Amino acid sequence: MLPVSLDITLMLAGYLLVMACLGLGLLILGRRPTRRWVPARRLLPVSAGRGTRAFVRQVLGTAIGGYVLLMVVVVGYYQGVAHLGGPFLASVATGAASLIGISVPLFLLASWFATRRRG
């Protein structure tokens, strides 16, 4: 038998535990059906508003918040655990910013196209 590294063993064990919990949850739900699910009538809070302006504000808020959270995790790990800093962290920050700078306009364009096609 081939030796398996500890990383792969831990990853596989974690995956199997998560899948077992999800499968057990599905079994429990299947035995005791709950009341019929009704989708929410309004997904945004009343203060968020409606329309293109509110949608763009929500997307930009999500993108900026996601970027800040990503940077906290990356800087925390690479500075605190791996002790890598300087040019590496600058590269990570600019790479993630360029990824968001490319994906957000494409997402807004695809959303605009989907709403124009539908309506």
Disulfide bonds with the S-S distance in Angstrom:
none
